Amino acid sequence: MDWVGLAFAALTGIAVLGAVGLVLSWALGLRGFWAIAVAPAFAVTVIAGTAVVAGFAGIGWSILPVVVMTIVLAAVLRGARFLVERRFGAPVPTERRRFDGWLLTGVILAALIITVRFAQIIGDPGNISQTFDNIFHLNAVRFMLETGDASSLDIGRMTNPGGSLGFYPAAWHASVALIVQLSGASIPAAVNAFTLVISAVIWPLGILLLTRSLFAAARARLDSRVLVLFAGLLAASLPTFPFLLMDYGVLYPYQLGLALVPAALAVTLAALGLDRTSTLGVARVWWVVALLGILPGLAIAHPTAFVSWLALSLPMAIAFAVQRWRATASAGGRVLVVVLFLAYGGVGFVALRVLRPPGEARGWPPVTTIADAAQQVLLGSTWYAIPAVLAAILVVVGIVWAFIVRTPGAIVAVGMYLVAAYLFVNVAALSIPSLRDLFTGTWYNNIPRLAALLPIVMVPLGAFGIACTATWLANRAAVRRALDASPRWAKAALGGVVVVGAVAALQAGPVPRAVEWASRVFAVTPDSALLSTDEFALLDRLDEHVPEGVAIAGSPWTGSSLAFAITGRPVLMPHTLMEISDDLELINDELGEATPGSAVCSAVDDLDVGFVLDFGGREVHPGEHVFPGLTDLENSDAVRLVDEQGAARLFEIVACG
């Protein structure tokens, strides 16, 4: 696929999220940038929820059930609004806001910079992330397309046919499957297209919405044009999100979940009354409904993203409790405030204890000292070990301004920063295992997952810092006289120079290293970790030899199982971590010695296996996982070689008739 095809697939993803989400935004009464920025979050909830419902009902996965669910939900919401407003009256509408070209510019700048970096990372539209987790992700999308079942409750059957895996967050996979169906893109191209949508569309929209919401009450002290412009620039310049999650893992579902967190936090601000914009013609109850419409999608995208929302909303809950305590004189009212806050804390504690992986999956150790981890947070040098100098300075300046203006949103922004900073220091440096696991076990006690959380809190503060500083400077008498005396073209030129300089400075920190590291993961070379150039070439010819429906044996550790995702031919082991049946174990152990009428031939017939892919001994993770029945097949009479490309070989099983 070429870049035009990738662009079409990305536009398909945007169209699906936009159409579904905007209909629900309209039904709730949201308008303008609010409606656009929260639309992807609503859409993910609908897609993930519809997939579960369709799975229960036995309805094949496609855009049709999503459309039906969207129409039903929109009708219910619009009807509920009509009844509530008829009974209690509609909120007083405020003056319609003018089109904000600066806001659009901030979003476009972020999208363009991220898109350029994204293209540098993947190299080619059809490249894949050569990482361990991607074996499951790519094959899971194919599983959905083949079975017509995209439910998070059923996707585990791909690797555990017995049903021992009861839930897996599959909102990302279901969305990619829709892009494949609607655009005709290959699975690798659709994955890249959706990653681009997450990184260059969902993330900038959400983080700019959160930035504006946090500092809505401080607009008299800042230049809103600078605020949104630099929020966009910073969103593209702190590579631990979104680029790190394209490199490490690869953590596609978590990337989707975190991209939705800023919109969820902005809606939380509105629902709690901490954002002035919550009064823009929308009653408080509908902000609560909006939040309830976002959180299920957040949780099904990735439960850790839901806990991330809980953690970062803690300062909001505290600010709300303090506000209500001060505004409530009665003992009963204050008791209610305490009860509600304790209930929030209880939900958070339960989430930390329940929404976490098994113990063996969260054994990552601390790697540094508390002082060094704190320094990494302050300098923006987490993971890549190169300080994001300008961004770090702007964040510190933003914190100073927050304590000067002391609006609720500004204080909340500092609180969010402290929460994220503590979580990172905890996971990177705390040497008390039980305490460390208590707070960051949900994130697998894994440094990259918490490093990815920091841009959510750094972007708003950095943009606030430069916006307040710019306003303060512009109000100095000497500066104001100079600006008043300058022609418009000179001021525009100065602004352009500032923006270009800011882009250069922000992109010169850890971003180049992040792009370089991630591009290595996507590069297809003769010795790529998962699929080499030879192995890709052999898979391209696979349908010339393997009939539809005939299964292929092979070691998943070497990438052979990706024949399922790339060609649609079933494989015996679609992932490295899966349930091994007796028949599968027999084939893995004894296929090379198969003879007519043997037990292994019975297993071959039962599983409808006809071919073996041998991709040698190089594994995606350095190691050695030997399947005796699948090795040294060139010396076996049970198979015959039908195709090869370099060291990659395709054998046909001939011993079993």
KELO-173544 format. One line per 10 residues: number of its first residue (from 1); for each residue x, y, z of C-alpha. Coordinates in nm, 4 decimals, m for minus. Layout:
BEGIN
NUM = X Y Z | ...
***
This chain:
BEGIN
1 = 0.0000 0.0000 0.0000 | 0.1186 0.3541 m0.0766 | 0.0812 0.6680 0.1338 | m0.2380 0.7679 m0.0470 | m0.3945 0.4385 0.0554 | m0.2806 0.4926 0.4138 | m0.4312 0.8416 0.4096 | m0.7624 0.6992 0.2841 | m0.7620 0.4392 0.5630 | m0.6881 0.7115 0.8198
11 = m0.9674 0.9298 0.6828 | m1.1972 0.6277 0.7073 | m1.1112 0.5953 1.0753 | m1.1700 0.9673 1.1301 | m1.5041 0.9446 0.9494 | m1.6222 0.6556 1.1669 | m1.5187 0.8175 1.4944 | m1.6445 1.1567 1.3846 | m1.9820 1.0435 1.2573 | m2.0608 0.8278 1.5592
21 = m1.9208 1.0687 1.8170 | m2.0632 1.3900 1.6721 | m2.4146 1.2479 1.6582 | m2.3934 1.1712 2.0301 | m2.2339 1.5092 2.1072 | m2.5264 1.6773 1.9313 | m2.7771 1.4624 2.1178 | m2.6244 1.5758 2.4475 | m2.6333 1.9386 2.3454 | m2.2591 1.9873 2.3018
31 = m2.1520 2.2288 2.0330 | m1.8364 2.3737 1.8818 | m1.4962 2.2470 1.9867 | m1.6436 2.0549 2.2792 | m1.8541 1.8452 2.0424 | m1.5575 1.7709 1.8166 | m1.2998 1.6983 2.0871 | m1.5113 1.4529 2.2868 | m1.6555 1.2800 1.9788 | m1.3765 1.0161 1.9562
41 = m1.4288 0.9196 2.3201 | m1.8033 0.8730 2.2679 | m1.7327 0.6756 1.9511 | m1.4916 0.4368 2.1228 | m1.7535 0.3652 2.3892 | m2.0131 0.2903 2.1213 | m1.7763 0.0724 1.9172 | m1.6530 m0.1242 2.2189 | m1.9997 m0.1616 2.3689 | m2.1616 m0.2566 2.0396
51 = m1.8959 m0.5224 1.9863 | m1.9894 m0.6844 2.3177 | m2.3628 m0.6652 2.2478 | m2.3183 m0.7994 1.8941 | m2.1102 m1.0845 2.0297 | m2.3876 m1.1826 2.2704 | m2.6505 m1.1530 1.9985 | m2.4530 m1.3447 1.7390 | m2.4482 m1.0477 1.5001 | m2.1460 m1.0295 1.2725
61 = m1.9069 m0.7432 1.3311 | m1.9435 m0.4551 1.0856 | m2.0325 m0.0876 1.0748 | m2.4061 m0.1705 1.0621 | m2.4567 m0.2599 1.4313 | m2.2465 0.0452 1.5232 | m2.4761 0.2701 1.3203 | m2.7878 0.1145 1.4741 | m2.6497 0.1520 1.8266 | m2.5554 0.5137 1.7584
71 = m2.9032 0.5984 1.6345 | m3.0678 0.4297 1.9334 | m2.8427 0.6034 2.1873 | m2.8831 0.9416 2.0190 | m3.2613 0.9041 2.0189 | m3.2635 0.8092 2.3869 | m3.0377 1.1000 2.4831 | m3.2284 1.3528 2.2763 | m3.5576 1.2275 2.4142 | m3.4282 1.2439 2.7704
81 = m3.3072 1.5988 2.7153 | m3.6465 1.6973 2.5764 | m3.8302 1.5555 2.8779 | m3.5925 1.7064 3.1327 | m3.5973 2.0483 2.9702 | m3.9750 2.0456 2.9407 | m4.0019 1.9647 3.3112 | m3.7257 2.1867 3.4503 | m3.6597 2.4290 3.1686 | m3.3637 2.4558 2.9354
91 = m3.0446 2.6208 3.0557 | m3.0011 2.9789 2.9495 | m2.7965 2.9782 2.6290 | m2.4891 3.1962 2.6231 | m2.3641 3.4110 2.3400 | m2.2472 3.1996 2.0499 | m1.8699 3.1872 2.0323 | m1.6950 3.3074 1.7216 | m1.4827 3.0693 1.5208 | m1.1427 3.0354 1.6886
101 = m0.8821 3.0238 1.4141 | m0.5988 3.0072 1.6665 | m0.7454 2.6948 1.8206 | m0.7687 2.5358 1.4784 | m0.4104 2.6399 1.4088 | m0.2924 2.4741 1.7298 | m0.4657 2.1489 1.6374 | m0.3308 2.1581 1.2808 | 0.0250 2.2314 1.3923 | 0.0197 1.9369 1.6313
111 = m0.1337 1.7103 1.3680 | 0.1174 1.8090 1.1001 | 0.4260 1.7700 1.3192 | 0.3074 1.4378 1.4584 | 0.2204 1.3135 1.1096 | 0.5691 1.3944 0.9808 | 0.7289 1.2180 1.2755 | 0.4911 0.9255 1.2353 | 0.5929 0.8837 0.8706 | 0.9592 0.8923 0.9715
121 = 0.8933 0.6207 1.2277 | 0.7016 0.3658 1.0212 | 0.9028 0.4204 0.7025 | 0.6479 0.2473 0.4791 | 0.2664 0.2255 0.5113 | 0.2782 m0.1557 0.5180 | 0.5503 m0.1936 0.7816 | 0.4693 m0.3468 1.1167 | 0.6019 m0.2980 1.4668 | 0.8592 m0.5747 1.5069
131 = 0.7687 m0.6346 1.8700 | 0.6398 m0.9147 2.0877 | 0.2945 m0.7731 2.1633 | 0.2238 m0.7069 1.7979 | 0.1881 m1.0779 1.7278 | m0.1298 m1.0776 1.9330 | m0.2578 m0.7397 1.8137 | m0.2347 m0.8121 1.4411 | m0.3730 m1.1633 1.4696 | m0.6553 m1.0466 1.6961
141 = m0.7766 m0.8098 1.4240 | m0.7723 m1.0981 1.1747 | m0.9564 m1.3173 1.4265 | m1.2340 m1.0580 1.4473 | m1.2622 m1.0353 1.0709 | m1.2724 m1.4128 1.0271 | m1.5141 m1.4900 1.3120 | m1.7272 m1.1758 1.2930 | m1.6888 m1.1402 1.6706 | m1.5127 m0.8302 1.8090
151 = m1.6275 m0.8617 2.1710 | m1.3783 m0.8015 2.4499 | m1.5355 m1.1028 2.6191 | m1.4655 m1.3357 2.3266 | m1.1350 m1.2292 2.1741 | m0.9490 m1.4454 2.4250 | m1.0762 m1.7516 2.2404 | m0.8098 m1.6890 1.9780 | m0.5372 m1.8027 2.2153 | m0.7505 m1.9834 2.4731
161 = m1.0227 m2.1777 2.2928 | m1.1288 m2.3226 2.6271 | m1.2378 m1.9768 2.7385 | m1.0008 m1.9332 3.0329 | m0.9267 m1.5729 2.9280 | m1.2533 m1.3965 3.0104 | m1.1773 m1.0363 2.9152 | m0.9297 m0.8535 2.6972 | m0.9542 m0.4801 2.6139 | m1.0463 m0.4946 2.2463
171 = m1.1793 m0.1485 2.1573 | m0.8627 m0.0791 1.9575 | m0.8820 m0.4084 1.7683 | m1.2527 m0.3637 1.6907 | m1.1836 m0.0156 1.5525 | m0.9006 m0.1398 1.3309 | m1.1238 m0.4200 1.2032 | m1.3815 m0.1610 1.0963 | m1.1133 0.0345 0.9086 | m1.0087 m0.2828 0.7254
181 = m1.3673 m0.3573 0.6276 | m1.4531 m0.0048 0.5146 | m1.1287 0.0983 0.3444 | m1.0038 m0.2324 0.2041 | m0.6634 m0.1703 0.3635 | m0.4449 m0.4564 0.4757 | m0.4257 m0.5168 0.8492 | m0.0738 m0.3683 0.8831 | m0.1803 m0.0568 0.6912 | m0.5041 m0.0228 0.8900
191 = m0.3075 m0.0513 1.2146 | m0.0743 0.2261 1.1020 | m0.3682 0.4376 0.9870 | m0.5460 0.4090 1.3213 | m0.2225 0.4796 1.5068 | m0.1961 0.7998 1.3038 | m0.5551 0.8924 1.3905 | m0.4882 0.8337 1.7616 | m0.1606 1.0262 1.7595 | m0.2373 1.3162 1.5258
201 = m0.6124 1.3658 1.5761 | m0.7519 1.2235 1.9000 | m0.4547 1.3263 2.1147 | m0.4268 1.6908 1.9977 | m0.8023 1.7452 2.0183 | m0.8196 1.6071 2.3712 | m0.5148 1.7802 2.5139 | m0.6123 2.1194 2.3702 | m0.9612 2.0775 2.5136 | m0.8155 1.9952 2.8556
211 = m0.5749 2.2899 2.8382 | m0.8530 2.5359 2.7560 | m1.0789 2.3906 3.0242 | m0.8206 2.4025 3.3012 | m0.7447 2.7687 3.2445 | m1.0863 2.8981 3.1388 | m1.1138 3.1087 3.4544 | m0.7683 3.2596 3.4023 | m0.8258 3.3965 3.0531 | m0.7978 3.7534 3.1748
221 = m0.4379 3.6773 3.2767 | m0.3252 3.5040 2.9595 | m0.3219 3.5275 2.5825 | m0.5587 3.2503 2.4707 | m0.4012 3.2517 2.1240 | m0.0618 3.1665 2.2678 | m0.2200 2.9105 2.5007 | m0.3727 2.6959 2.2260 | m0.0844 2.7478 1.9844 | 0.1758 2.6255 2.2311
231 = m0.0494 2.3492 2.3587 | m0.0435 2.2153 2.0038 | 0.3331 2.2541 1.9736 | 0.3975 2.0874 2.3091 | 0.1574 1.8025 2.2260 | 0.3899 1.7130 1.9381 | 0.7130 1.7638 2.1319 | 0.7005 1.5387 2.4403 | 0.7726 1.1992 2.2839 | 0.6807 0.9750 2.5752
241 = 0.3335 1.0262 2.4326 | 0.2364 0.9354 2.1694 | 0.5649 0.8050 2.0211 | 0.6945 0.5906 2.3082 | 0.3940 0.3594 2.2931 | 0.4637 0.2988 1.9224 | 0.8118 0.1853 2.0196 | 0.7726 m0.0026 2.3456 | 0.5521 m0.3091 2.3631 | 0.3933 m0.2287 2.1236
251 = 0.1134 m0.0881 2.3424 | m0.1529 0.0079 2.0892 | m0.4599 m0.0358 2.3170 | m0.2977 0.1627 2.5965 | m0.2059 0.4354 2.3492 | m0.5718 0.4627 2.2482 | m0.6812 0.4713 2.6118 | m0.4348 0.7430 2.7133 | m0.5263 0.9534 2.4090 | m0.8844 0.9592 2.5420
261 = m0.7874 1.0544 2.8982 | m0.7544 1.4336 2.8356 | m1.1100 1.4578 2.7007 | m1.2353 1.2556 2.9962 | m1.0555 1.4908 3.2360 | m1.1985 1.7979 3.0625 | m1.5504 1.6597 3.0916 | m1.4813 1.5758 3.4569 | m1.3909 1.9416 3.5178 | m1.7197 2.0488 3.3611
271 = m1.9227 1.7882 3.5494 | m1.7759 1.9090 3.8796 | m1.8340 2.2734 3.7943 | m1.4628 2.3561 3.8007 | m1.4673 2.4907 3.4444 | m1.6586 2.8026 3.3450 | m1.7411 2.6540 3.0063 | m1.9677 2.3984 3.1747 | m2.2377 2.6684 3.1782 | m2.2355 2.7160 2.8021
281 = m2.5936 2.6168 2.7404 | m2.5495 2.2678 2.8900 | m2.6911 2.1756 3.2302 | m2.4596 2.0079 3.4804 | m2.6486 1.6796 3.4592 | m2.5595 1.6411 3.0920 | m2.1892 1.6800 3.1674 | m2.2282 1.3941 3.4133 | m2.4018 1.1913 3.1419 | m2.1210 1.2804 2.9023
291 = m1.8638 1.1522 3.1509 | m2.0591 0.8304 3.1949 | m2.0595 0.7992 2.8168 | m1.6816 0.8291 2.7969 | m1.5615 0.6083 3.0828 | m1.6786 0.2695 2.9469 | m1.4839 0.3251 2.6263 | m1.1833 0.4325 2.8307 | m1.1989 0.1124 3.0351 | m1.2503 m0.1175 2.7368
301 = m0.9737 0.0573 2.5425 | m0.7470 m0.0293 2.8357 | m0.8354 m0.0604 3.2067 | m0.5089 0.1128 3.2960 | m0.6294 0.4206 3.1070 | m0.9384 0.4237 3.3290 | m0.7195 0.4112 3.6403 | m0.5038 0.6867 3.4892 | m0.8174 0.9010 3.4660 | m0.8989 0.8205 3.8277
311 = m0.5491 0.9158 3.9408 | m0.5338 1.2435 3.7491 | m0.8862 1.3406 3.8519 | m0.7924 1.3180 4.2208 | m0.7001 1.6895 4.2407 | m1.0346 1.7701 4.0791 | m1.2178 1.5640 4.3402 | m1.0289 1.7411 4.6178 | m1.1001 2.0862 4.4683 | m1.4678 1.9982 4.4298
321 = m1.4895 1.8722 4.7899 | m1.3232 2.1892 4.9221 | m1.5557 2.4095 4.7166 | m1.8684 2.2293 4.8307 | m1.7507 2.2232 5.1940 | m1.7019 2.6008 5.1919 | m2.0310 2.6621 5.0120 | m2.2318 2.4340 5.2428 | m2.3178 2.5604 5.5893 | m2.5351 2.2723 5.7074
331 = m2.3925 1.9677 5.8837 | m2.5927 1.7378 5.6576 | m2.4511 1.8987 5.3460 | m2.0955 1.8650 5.4709 | m2.1531 1.5023 5.5652 | m2.2679 1.4429 5.2096 | m1.9487 1.6022 5.0768 | m1.7393 1.3721 5.2956 | m1.9390 1.0668 5.1922 | m1.9034 1.1465 4.8226
341 = m1.5295 1.2040 4.8542 | m1.4842 0.8796 5.0479 | m1.6869 0.6976 4.7820 | m1.4546 0.8369 4.5155 | m1.1541 0.7240 4.7185 | m1.3099 0.3814 4.7620 | m1.3600 0.3439 4.3880 | m0.9981 0.4448 4.3327 | m0.8674 0.1980 4.5899 | m1.0741 m0.0871 4.4476
351 = m0.9581 0.0011 4.0963 | m0.5945 m0.0062 4.2074 | m0.6460 m0.3490 4.3628 | m0.8646 m0.5081 4.0962 | m0.7651 m0.3515 3.7637 | m0.4129 m0.4848 3.7591 | m0.2310 m0.7646 3.5786 | m0.1229 m1.0883 3.7477 | 0.1782 m1.0715 3.9789 | 0.4142 m1.2307 3.7270
361 = 0.3357 m0.9531 3.4760 | 0.4191 m0.6658 3.7102 | 0.7639 m0.7692 3.8238 | 0.9553 m0.4825 3.6631 | 1.2101 m0.3533 3.9185 | 1.3004 0.0063 4.0119 | 1.6066 0.1253 3.8228 | 1.7236 0.4509 3.9775 | 1.7204 0.6741 4.2857 | 1.4335 0.8938 4.3973
371 = 1.6397 1.2070 4.3342 | 1.7288 1.0980 3.9813 | 1.3678 1.0013 3.8998 | 1.2442 1.3397 4.0239 | 1.5096 1.5098 3.8130 | 1.3942 1.3170 3.5068 | 1.0401 1.4430 3.5615 | 1.1531 1.8038 3.6059 | 1.3744 1.7943 3.2960 | 1.1339 1.5967 3.0801
381 = 1.4064 1.3374 3.0234 | 1.2136 1.0254 3.1223 | 1.3012 0.7185 2.9153 | 1.5054 0.8940 2.6461 | 1.7625 1.0491 2.8861 | 1.7701 1.3775 2.6890 | 1.6164 1.6807 2.8607 | 1.3268 1.8544 2.6888 | 1.4790 2.1861 2.7950 | 1.2292 2.4395 2.6621
391 = 0.9266 2.2289 2.7541 | 1.0623 2.1725 3.1060 | 1.1230 2.5460 3.1537 | 0.7726 2.6290 3.0355 | 0.6211 2.3764 3.2758 | 0.8067 2.5283 3.5722 | 0.6968 2.8758 3.4612 | 0.3409 2.7445 3.4352 | 0.3551 2.6134 3.7912 | 0.4743 2.9541 3.9146
401 = 0.1916 3.1303 3.7305 | m0.0605 2.8800 3.8681 | 0.0233 2.9890 4.2210 | 0.0040 3.3524 4.1165 | m0.3436 3.3334 3.9592 | m0.4720 3.0612 4.1999 | m0.7828 2.9746 4.0000 | m0.9291 2.6286 4.0727 | m0.8272 2.4982 3.7308 | m0.4705 2.6234 3.7650
411 = m0.4305 2.4621 4.1073 | m0.5850 2.1416 3.9737 | m0.3298 2.1443 3.6889 | m0.0450 2.1573 3.9408 | m0.2092 1.8806 4.1414 | m0.2345 1.6609 3.8327 | 0.1341 1.7210 3.7629 | 0.2263 1.6185 4.1179 | 0.0168 1.3003 4.0933 | 0.1808 1.1960 3.7655
421 = 0.5251 1.2903 3.8970 | 0.4751 1.0840 4.2121 | 0.3601 0.7819 4.0149 | 0.6694 0.7994 3.7941 | 0.9080 0.8413 4.0864 | 0.7296 0.5581 4.2656 | 0.7708 0.3143 3.9779 | 1.1220 0.4207 3.8797 | 1.2840 0.4442 4.2209 | 1.0824 0.3314 4.5224
431 = 1.2563 0.0437 4.6995 | 0.9597 m0.0577 4.9173 | 0.8011 m0.3355 4.7070 | 0.4587 m0.3442 4.8733 | 0.4078 0.0334 4.8564 | 0.5432 0.0520 4.5028 | 0.3122 m0.2267 4.3879 | 0.0133 m0.0724 4.5649 | 0.0316 0.2514 4.3672 | 0.1766 0.1458 4.0320
441 = 0.0911 m0.2242 4.0020 | m0.1968 m0.1264 3.7743 | 0.0646 0.0061 3.5304 | 0.2551 m0.3260 3.5519 | 0.5159 m0.1470 3.7687 | 0.6500 m0.0524 3.4286 | 0.8379 0.2731 3.3697 | 0.7351 0.3402 3.0057 | 0.3653 0.3147 3.0868 | 0.3973 0.5893 3.3485
451 = 0.6400 0.7978 3.1460 | 0.3635 0.8095 2.8840 | 0.1312 0.9696 3.1403 | 0.3488 1.2782 3.1954 | 0.2713 1.4709 2.8716 | m0.0966 1.4819 2.9737 | m0.0015 1.7028 3.2699 | 0.2987 1.8817 3.1168 | 0.1343 2.0157 2.8013 | m0.1326 2.2254 2.9800
461 = 0.1125 2.3715 3.2309 | 0.3731 2.4493 2.9656 | 0.1191 2.6226 2.7433 | m0.0168 2.8135 3.0449 | 0.3314 2.9254 3.1395 | 0.4148 3.0763 2.8014 | 0.0652 3.2255 2.7583 | 0.0762 3.4062 3.0940 | 0.4312 3.5221 3.0348 | 0.3450 3.6530 2.6881
471 = 0.0502 3.8471 2.8307 | 0.2615 3.9890 3.1124 | 0.5275 4.1018 2.8652 | 0.2723 4.2489 2.6258 | 0.1325 4.4598 2.9125 | 0.4678 4.6196 2.9908 | 0.4547 4.9814 2.8825 | 0.7689 4.9690 2.6705 | 0.6636 4.6517 2.4929 | 0.3129 4.7833 2.4352
481 = 0.4467 5.1052 2.2836 | 0.6787 4.9089 2.0541 | 0.3974 4.6825 1.9399 | 0.1595 4.9719 1.8837 | 0.4193 5.1463 1.6727 | 0.4936 4.8416 1.4599 | 0.3066 4.7719 1.1357 | 0.0920 4.4618 1.1167 | 0.3332 4.2821 0.8865 | 0.6183 4.3315 1.1327
491 = 0.4144 4.1869 1.4189 | 0.3093 3.8935 1.1996 | 0.6706 3.8338 1.1008 | 0.7791 3.8446 1.4645 | 0.5069 3.5954 1.5532 | 0.6159 3.3677 1.2726 | 0.9777 3.3806 1.3867 | 0.8716 3.2965 1.7427 | 0.6645 2.9985 1.6275 | 0.9375 2.8660 1.3967
501 = 1.1958 2.9077 1.6704 | 0.9698 2.7328 1.9205 | 0.9140 2.4416 1.6834 | 1.2884 2.4079 1.6255 | 1.3691 2.4248 1.9967 | 1.0934 2.1884 2.1054 | 1.1715 1.9348 1.8345 | 1.5457 1.9401 1.9095 | 1.5269 1.7687 2.2480 | 1.4412 1.4020 2.2939
511 = 1.2168 1.3875 1.9862 | 1.4887 1.2882 1.7339 | 1.6053 1.0057 1.9593 | 1.2468 0.8868 2.0067 | 1.1916 0.8822 1.6319 | 1.5215 0.7034 1.5727 | 1.4480 0.4329 1.8302 | 1.0916 0.3783 1.7123 | 1.1933 0.3691 1.3451 | 1.4266 0.0796 1.4215
521 = 1.1273 m0.1133 1.5530 | 0.9367 m0.0651 1.2254 | 1.2284 m0.1209 0.9879 | 1.2094 m0.4344 0.7720 | 1.5643 m0.5702 0.7303 | 1.7273 m0.9078 0.6620 | 1.7483 m0.9624 1.0384 | 1.4342 m0.7899 1.1695 | 1.3191 m0.9185 1.5062 | 0.9793 m1.0464 1.3934
531 = 0.9551 m1.0591 1.0123 | 1.2592 m1.0149 0.7889 | 1.2577 m0.9060 0.4250 | 1.2788 m1.2714 0.3169 | 0.9971 m1.3767 0.5467 | 0.7737 m1.0940 0.4244 | 0.8454 m1.1968 0.0649 | 0.7523 m1.5573 0.1351 | 0.4283 m1.4526 0.3064 | 0.3399 m1.2454 m0.0005
541 = 0.3404 m1.5690 m0.2046 | 0.1704 m1.7851 0.0548 | m0.1712 m1.7868 m0.1106 | m0.0128 m1.9426 m0.4201 | 0.0522 m2.2605 m0.2231 | m0.1801 m2.2736 0.0784 | m0.5536 m2.3156 0.0074 | m0.8019 m2.1109 0.2076 | m0.8961 m2.2717 0.5372 | m0.5886 m2.4961 0.5574
551 = m0.3928 m2.4327 0.8762 | m0.0211 m2.3703 0.9053 | 0.2078 m2.4944 1.1813 | 0.5112 m2.2980 1.2949 | 0.6811 m2.1314 1.5904 | 0.5042 m1.8075 1.6880 | 0.8276 m1.6817 1.8427 | 0.9840 m1.6477 1.4966 | 0.6960 m1.4512 1.3414 | 0.5500 m1.7376 1.1372
561 = 0.2148 m1.6980 1.3143 | 0.1688 m1.3613 1.1421 | 0.0730 m1.5571 0.8325 | m0.2760 m1.5391 0.9853 | m0.2864 m1.1586 1.0052 | m0.1164 m1.0917 0.6737 | m0.2626 m1.3627 0.4495 | m0.5754 m1.4794 0.6284 | m0.4552 m1.8403 0.6366 | m0.5197 m1.9941 0.9804
571 = m0.2241 m2.0848 1.1998 | m0.2051 m2.3309 1.4870 | m0.0430 m2.0852 1.7254 | m0.1557 m1.7245 1.6722 | 0.0444 m1.6106 1.9737 | 0.3304 m1.7245 2.1920 | 0.1197 m1.7295 2.5095 | m0.1694 m1.9628 2.4472 | m0.3479 m2.2788 2.5445 | m0.1787 m2.5902 2.4052
581 = m0.4175 m2.8760 2.3321 | m0.3076 m3.2397 2.3190 | m0.3280 m3.2434 1.9388 | m0.1275 m2.9223 1.9104 | 0.1373 m3.0508 2.1479 | 0.1648 m3.3717 1.9473 | 0.2199 m3.1801 1.6232 | 0.4746 m2.9478 1.7823 | 0.6663 m3.2441 1.9228 | 0.6403 m3.5158 1.6570
591 = 0.5353 m3.3798 1.3170 | 0.8774 m3.4407 1.1654 | 0.8400 m3.8136 1.2369 | 0.4816 m3.8471 1.1121 | 0.3847 m4.1618 0.9220 | 0.0504 m4.2651 0.7712 | m0.1912 m4.3791 1.0432 | 0.0198 m4.2390 1.3307 | m0.1232 m4.0428 1.6203 | 0.0362 m3.7236 1.4912
601 = m0.1383 m3.7729 1.1551 | m0.4687 m3.7996 1.3392 | m0.3882 m3.4686 1.5076 | m0.2995 m3.3181 1.1702 | m0.6361 m3.4286 1.0293 | m0.8275 m3.3063 1.3344 | m0.6728 m2.9586 1.3157 | m0.6760 m2.9491 0.9331 | m0.3060 m2.8694 0.9120 | m0.1446 m2.8833 0.5706
611 = 0.1731 m2.6761 0.5862 | 0.4620 m2.5669 0.8072 | 0.6402 m2.2316 0.8034 | 1.0010 m2.2515 0.9146 | 1.1517 m1.9087 0.9813 | 1.4688 m2.0394 1.1423 | 1.5783 m1.9900 1.5002 | 1.5780 m1.6091 1.5352 | 1.3071 m1.5110 1.7841 | 1.1330 m1.1813 1.8544
621 = 1.2741 m1.1868 2.2062 | 1.6255 m1.3275 2.2332 | 1.5733 m1.6819 2.3511 | 1.5204 m2.0366 2.2378 | 1.1827 m2.2083 2.2237 | 1.2285 m2.5420 2.0543 | 0.9436 m2.7363 1.8961 | 1.1071 m3.0726 1.8084 | 0.8432 m3.1678 1.5540 | 0.8962 m2.8446 1.3589
631 = 1.2761 m2.8381 1.3426 | 1.5173 m2.9927 1.0900 | 1.2284 m3.0531 0.8524 | 1.4612 m3.0429 0.5513 | 1.5701 m3.3934 0.6604 | 1.2173 m3.5248 0.7186 | 1.0165 m3.7443 0.4832 | 0.6953 m3.6200 0.6448 | 0.7081 m3.2937 0.4519 | 0.8282 m3.1518 0.1218
641 = 0.9665 m2.8075 0.0473 | 0.7293 m2.6061 m0.1719 | 0.8763 m2.2550 m0.1483 | 1.1646 m2.0697 0.0113 | 1.3107 m1.7228 0.0302 | 1.6532 m1.7111 0.1864 | 1.6286 m1.8962 0.5162 | 1.2468 m1.8782 0.5225 | 1.0832 m2.1988 0.4095 | 0.7338 m2.3321 0.3469
651 = 0.6830 m2.7091 0.3757 | 0.3782 m2.9113 0.2806 | 0.2839 m3.2078 0.5015 | 0.2822 m3.5196 0.2813 | 0.3068 m3.8049 0.5291 | m0.0584 m3.8048 0.6300 | m0.2215 m3.8480 0.2874
***
